[in-house]
């Protein structure tokens, strides 16, 4: 059986799609909170916390993925937990 080899940066494509969808959803929510929510100090605080939390998550993810060698090639059999060996996935 031949193994499927691919570079790790292929995993960035679905990650970028999820990141784009999340960003669009965030701006959709911010627009609706600002447009249709009560105009008060509490609304402003919620918007700032929401946007700030999103930026914090992006910064943490950026730091985490920045430490990976994305040109490293892996095989599909290496990353699947149920392939290979005689033990099962659950260690039974």
Residue pairs with C-beta under 8 A, 6 or more apart in sequence:
3 75
3 76
3 77
3 78
4 75
4 76
4 77
5 73
5 74
5 75
6 73
6 74
6 76
7 70
7 71
7 72
7 73
7 74
8 68
8 69
8 70
8 71
8 72
8 73
8 74
9 70
9 71
12 65
12 70
15 65
26 50
26 51
26 54
29 50
30 47
30 50
30 51
33 43
33 46
33 47
33 50
34 43
34 47
37 43
76 83
77 83
77 84
81 89
82 88
82 89
